[in-house]
Amino acid sequence: MITNWKKIDASGEKEVDPTLYRQLIGSLMYLVNNSPDICFAVNTLSQFMVELKRVHWAATKHILRYVCRTIIYGLKYTRGDDVRLSGFTDADWAGSSVNGKSTSGYCFSIGSGMIALCSKKQKLVTLSSAEAEYMATSIAP
């Protein structure tokens, strides 16, 4: 994903046919179940379904090139003595420049494999980073 994606101004760009873009984003959302490393990029690009510009289409093709190059990698669940449940949560305070909402996320793993992963916008606008972190912790199962 391009660094500082939120600051890119796409207002002068040409619009692209949204049908193929929506189909591609839907396919990538299905692929996120097997490749959680593209979750953030697909989530970010899925927010541009209505006002699609050429820069969004180019970023989506970049994800496809990444997937083609990393198809040999995957999650491996191994059997071992260190079977321990561990989890992490985090929040991006006021990460959305449009409405000021934070993005929450969590991941849980047992042993060497990830079993739960989530990243989504919070429903409420938080007033501090501590409040955003508290909200992120409250959504974790």
Secondary structure as GFF3:
##gff-version 3
##sequence-region A 1 141
A	DSSP	three_ten_helix	5	7	.	.	.	ID=ss1
A	DSSP	alpha_helix	18	31	.	.	.	ID=ss2
A	DSSP	three_ten_helix	36	38	.	.	.	ID=ss3
A	DSSP	alpha_helix	39	45	.	.	.	ID=ss4
A	DSSP	three_ten_helix	46	48	.	.	.	ID=ss5
A	DSSP	alpha_helix	54	69	.	.	.	ID=ss6
A	DSSP	beta_strand	85	92	.	.	.	ID=ss7
A	DSSP	beta_strand	103	110	.	.	.	ID=ss8
A	DSSP	beta_strand	113	121	.	.	.	ID=ss9
A	DSSP	alpha_helix	129	139	.	.	.	ID=ss10
###
